[in-house]
Amino acid sequence: MDTLQDAMATHETLDPPDWADVQALSHRVIDDAVGYLRDVRDRPVWREMPPEVRTFFDAPMPRAPASLPDVYGEVTDNLMAYPMGNIHPRFWSWYMGSSNFTGALGDFLAAIQGSNLGGGNHAAGLMDSQVVNWCKEMVGFPAAASGTLVSGGSMANIIGLTVARNAKAGVDVRERGVGAIPRPLRFYASDQVHSCHRKAMEALGLGNRALRRIPTDTGLRIDVDALKAAIAEDRDASFKPACVIGTAGTVNTGAVDDLQALAALAEAEDLWFHVDGCIGALIAVAPQNAALVAGIEQAHSIALDPHKWLHAPFEAGCALVRDASAHRNSFAVTPEYLESTPRGLASGQWLNDYGLQTTRGFRALKIWMALKEHGIEKFGRLIDQNIAQARHLARLIEDEPVLELTAATTVNIVCFRHRLDGAPEDRLKAFNTEIMLRLQEEGIAVLSDTTVRGRHCLRVAITNHRTRREDLDLLVRETLRLGQEIKSGMEYA
């Protein structure tokens, strides 16, 4: 009995026994973090982990405590030293932002404050709504429109397409399910559409066949005439055309669909017009290139990614929906334990009514702080800067006889490859892949690769505020050097 009472009298906590020690270590962490970003250019973009580091991650679950300085030492040695590399100025793989220090401070402060953004009457909820309002303003959406912060582009697209499905189903899908839809729905996108849209169709119960891929023109934009024909064909076959997905920047090449033409077609055909703007929606704030995404403001819904060209630390996506009622009606559920009250904490807006998550992290602060520090005009100039850098790289490639562009450079993605005279496609692929891997392994630059119209190529996606033109000059020189070394050694087979 005494033992039980003693145990009950002992109050454990995760707070430190000595806040002064934690404060000292925290200052060290911040100092290290400043140096980590300040000196990023001096480090390799990426490097392979040695076997002992990989073994570290096989360690069993800790049962006994360790000192916080020792824990931080393990993080420094085994994690911070082997990053993905996307904060480095010569990281151009896939399509990512490069983060920023102020955003990282925002993430830290958000974690310290610890708010759950599912809803409620508190400051973090108001800031979340404010950042959504700013995103609406960036793309020209009306103030009365709706929106929600989410994990990234895939989820933002799922939010928009869910509202599109529900609005066009002709029945109460939430109550009766997709099996009650009178005629099978059809969604349309270009053959360059991101793979997340297939996942969305599957998750929405419509199936991959509900997404009809439309051929693209020579610029890899959706062929509007082919789209019109597909819609007419589906109507004749008793399908219900429901939604056209315009792409503001394809993931392969950065091609931007004719959004104005798609908006007009959607209105004429009574279709929902969704724009996947995860690559390029924010070009709308770029003074020199905003015209590339003209028409995006006419969409019914838009997906965009603050963790790309607003350089917010991961994760930060945003879904915008013009019809606020349609948005809320697609997700809102009010159980007895989440009822609003006239006053107090539960009197605020329930943000979970606009998406799939009841528990929502405080994503807004890292976006808010960086926007307040720099202003949206600077982010617009950085977008223009990246697009100019891509065009500079394209010119460098065109000037080199052994290099060739494999697609037009529309925005900030450059697709190219090293020639290999007389080599079949599989040999070219192996050769260029070897160049890409050596660039990575030598810590010079990180590119990705893809295949466009049957032609394998290297892909440089410049979504990086730290990139300079001399970095791109270096990329071309090193690509030429490695190409010559590989050809000399005949090691690319």
N, C-alpha and C positions, 0 to 999 in steps of 0.2 A: 504493500500500500504506500509506504514512504517513497519507494522507488518511482511509482507511478506519479505521485504528487511532485516529486523532484523533477521528473521529466516534463510534467505539465507546466512547472514554474520556469523552465528554461525556454526562452523565446529565441529561436534561430531566425536569421535574416540573411539576405544576400548582400546587404550593405557591408562595406568594409569595417573592420574594427578600428582602423586608423585612417581617417579621411586625408590626413596630411601626406601619408605615403602614396595614396591613390592620386592625389593632386600632383605630386612630384612626377610620378610616372606619366600622368596625362600630359604634362608639359613636355616630357621627352617624346611622347607619341606625336604630338603636334609638331615639334621640331623635326622629327624624322619625316613626317608627312610633307612638310614644306620642302625639305631636301629631296624627297622622292620625286615630286613634281618638278621642282626647279632644275634638277639634273637629269631629267628623263632622256634628253637628247644624247647624253653621254653613255647611255646603256644600250645593249643590244635590244632590238625590237622584241625578239623572242629567243628563248633558248630551251633546249631539251633538259628535262630534269634528270639528274644522275640517279642511279639505282637506290642510293641510300635515302634520297628524298622521297622517292616512290614508296619505299619501305616504311617510312615514317607514317604515311597515311593508312597503313595496315595495322597500326597499333590498336590494341583492344580498348574498349570503353573505359574511361577513367573512373575509378571508384573512390580513391583517396584524393584529398585536395593538393594543389600545387600553388606555389607563390605566384602572384600576378606578374612580377617581373620575369619569372621563368616562362610563364605562358606566353607573354609578349615576345620573349626571345625566340621561342619556337615558331611563332607567327612570322617574325622577321626573317628567320633563316629558311623556312620551308614554304612559305606562302608568298610573301612580298617579293622575294627574289625571283619568282617564276610566274609572272603574270601572263595573261593572254596577250597583252601588249597594246590594246587598243587606245591607250592614252599616249602612246608614242607618236611622234610626228610622221613616222614612216610606216604606220599601220594603215593599210588601205584594203583590208580583206573584208569580204561580205559587205555589210553596210551598218556602221556603228558611229555613234558620237564618241568624243574623246574626253568627256567629263570636264569638270572644272572645280577648283578648290573651294569656291564659295558654295557650290552645290553640295560638296562633300560636308562642309560645315553644316549646311541645312539638314542633311541626312542625320548627322550626329545630334543636332539639337532636336530634330523630330523624334529620334529615339529616346532622348533624355526626357522630353515632355511626355512621350508615351501615349498620346491620344489614339483612340480607335475611331476611324473616320466612317464607321457605319452610320453615324448620325448623331444628333444631339445638339444642344445649345451650348456651344463652346467655340473658342476662337479658331481652332484648327479647321472646324467645319466651314466657317466663313471664309477662311483663306483658301480652302479647297475650291469653293464655289467661285471665289475671285479669280483664281488661276484659270478655271474653266471659262469664265467670262472673257478673260484676256485671250484665250485661245480662239474663242468665237470671233473676237475683234480682229485677230491676225488674219483670218481667212475670209472675213467679210460676212459672217453670219449675223443675223439680227439678234438684238439683246434678248428677245423673248425666246430664243432657241434654248435647247437643253444640252447637257453634256455630262460626262463623268470621266474622272481620271482612272486609268486601269494599268495593268502591268506592261503593256506594250501593244504593238501593232496588231498582232494576231487577235488578241482579246478585243481591241477596239473595233476591228472588222466584224468580229462575231456579234458585238453589241449592235452595230448598225444593221447587219443583215438579219438579226433576230427581229428588230423592229420592222424591217422591210417585209419579212415573212408574215408577221402578224397583221400588218396593215393591208396586205394584199391577199390574204388567205381566203377571205369571204366567209369565214366562220370564226368562232372563238377558239383559236388553237390552244390557248392556255387551258381551257376547260375541257375541250373535246379531243385534243391531240391532232397530229398531222394526218391521221387516217380519215378524219372527217372533212378534209379539204376536198371540195367537189371536183376540181380538175387539178392535175399535177402542176405544180408551179415550175416555172423556168426562170433561171437567173442567167445573165449573159456577161461575159468578160472576154478580154483578148486572150490569145493563146500564150501570152507572156505573163498572165496573172500569177500572183504569188500563191504558193502552195497552201497558205493558211485558209484560202477561200474554199478549197476542197474540204479541209477539216471542218470549216464552218457548215458546209452543206451536210456533212455527215453528222455533226453534232446537233444540227437542227432537225434531223430526222428526214431530210429530203433526199439524201443520197448524192453521190458524186455525179450521177447522170443528170441531176437537176441543174448543174452548172454547165452551160453550153459554151465551149471555147470558140471564139470567133477568130478567123484568120486576121493577120496583121498586114499592113502595107509595107512598102520598102523601108519606111522609117521605124518599123516595128510598133506602130500604133494600130489600135483596133480599126478595122476596115468598116466604116459606117454603113456603106452600101451592103456589105455582107451581113452586117448586123440586122439591117432592115429586112433582108430576105429571110434570115433565120427566124425573126419574130413572126413574119407572115406565115412561114411554113409551120411553125409551132401552133399558131392559132388554128390553122386548117386541120391540124392533127389533134385538136381538142385539148392541147396543153394551155395553161394560162401564163403568158409572159408576165413576170412580176417585177423584175429588177434588172437594171443594167449597172454594171460595176465599171466605172471609169478608173483608170490607173494614172495617177499623177506621179510618174516616175517608176518604170518597171525595174524589178530587182536585177534583171540581167544587164540591161544597157542604159537605164534611166529614161527610156522613151516616155513621152507624155501624150496620152490620148487627147484628141480634140474634145475638150470638156464642154465647150460651148455647143458643139454639134450634138454631143450626147445629151446635154440638158434639153435641147430643143426636141430631140427624138423622144426622150423619156416623157416629156410633156404631151407630145402628140399621140403617143401610144399608151398613155396612162400607166407608166412604169415608175417605180421608185428609182431614184438616181442616187446611187452610193458612190463615193469617191474613196478609193484606197490611196490616201496621201501620205503614207508612212515614209516614203522616200522623199517626195517633193512638195507636199502641201505648203510647207513653210517658205517655199520660194515666193509665196504671196507677199512676204514682208521684205523681199530683196529688191531694192530700187531699180537695179539694172535688168532684172530677169523676171519680175513679177508677171509680165505678160504671158510667160510660158504656161502659167496655170490659170489663165483667164477662164471664167466659167465655173470655177470651183465653188464660188459663193452661191451658185444656183442649186447645189446638191441638196438632197433631202437628208443625207447623213455623210459624215466624213470621218475617216480614221487618220490620226496623225500621231507622231512620236516626238515628244519633247526630249527624249534621250538620244535623239539623233542631232538635228541641226540646232536645237537649243542646248545641247551638250549637258543635259541633266544626268547625274549619275543614274545608273540602272536601278530600278525599273521606273519608267514613266511614259505611259501611252495616254491617249485621249480620244474618246468617241464623242462626236457632236451630232445632235439630231435636231433638225429644224422644228419639228412638231413636238413640243415638250410633252403634251398629253400622250401622244403615241409612244414616246419614250418611256414615260413612267408606267403607262398601262401595260407595257410589255414585261415589266419586272416586279412591280410593287406587290408586296404581300404584307399584311399588317396583323400578325398574331397578337394574342393578348399581352405577351411580354414585351412588345415593342409599340404599344399604343402611345400616342402623343398626349401631353398634358398641357393645360393652359399656361402654366408657368414652370420654372425649374429646368433641369437638364433635359428632360424629354420633350420640351417645347420647341426644340430646334427642328430643322429639316432632316428627314431620314435619308441620307445619301445612298444607303443600300437599296433604295427603291429604284435606282437607275442602272443597276447591273446585277451580276450574279453573286457577288461577294457580300456577305453580311459583315464580316470583319474586313476592314479596309485599312491599309497602312497610310501614314501621313506623307503622301508623295508630294504634296503641293509646296512644302516649305523650300525644298532644294531648287525648285523652278522659280518660285517667288523671289528668293534672295538674289539669284543670279540676274533675273530680269530687272530687279530694282537697282542692283549695282551697276549694270552695264547699259540698260535701256534696250528696247527692242530694235532700235535703229542700228545699233552695233551688230546685233545678231544678223540683221539683214545684210549688212556689209560683209560679214564673214561668209554668208552664203554666196554672195556675189564673188568673193575671193576664191572660194573653192571651185566655183564654176569656171572662173578665169584660169585657175591652175589646171583644171582638166583640159581646157582648150590648149593651154601651153604644152601639156604632155602630148596631146594629140598631134600638135605640130612637130614636136620632136620626133615622134614615131614616124610621121609622114616623111621626114627628112632623112631617115635612115633606110637605105635600100634593103637591109636584111630584116627589117621590122615591117609589120603591116597592121593597120586597123581592121578589125573584123565587124565593126558596127559604127554607125555615126555617133559622135559624142554630142548628146543633146544637153545634158546638164553636167553632172560631176562624176560620171562613170565612164571609164575608158577601157574598151575591150581591144586587145591586140595580141599578136603572137610573133614569135621569131620564125622567119621562113627557114625552110630546109629543102633546098631545090630537089625536085623529083621525088620527095618522100610521100608515101601514102598517108592518109589521115591518122591512122593508128600510130604511125611513127612520129608524126608531127605532135600528136598528143603526148606521147611519152617524152619527147624532147623538151617541149615547153613545160610539162609537169616537173621535169628534173630541174629546169631553171628556177621554177617557183620554189621548189623544195630547198634548193641551195641558197636562194635569197633568204629564206626563213632560217635555215640552219646556221648560216653565217651571221645572223642577226642584222642583216642589211635592211631588209624591208619585208613586210608581210602582205602578199597578194592572195587573192583566191583565183579559182578558175571556174569556167562554165562552158557551155556549148550553145552557140547561137546559130540557128538554121543549119545544124549539122556540122558546124565548124568549131572545134575546140579552141579555146583562147584563154589568155590570162586577163584578169579583171581587176582594175584599180578603182576603188570607190573612195573618193576624197571627201570625207565628212569629218574633217579634222582641223580645228582652229590653230593647231601648232605646226601644220605643214607649211613649208616654204618652197619657193620655186627651185632652189638649189637641191632640195630633197628629190624632186622629180628629175632634175638633171642627173643626179647620182643614180637613180633607178635605171635610167636608160643606159648610162655607162656600164653599170654592173650587169645589166641584162646582156649587153653586147659581150662583155668579158666572159661571163659564164657560158654564153652560147658558143663562143669560140673554144673555150676549154673543153666543153662537152663534145663538140664536134671533133676536136683534135684527138680526144681519147676514145671516141666512138663508144661512149658509156650510156647512151640514151636508149639502147635497144631494150 
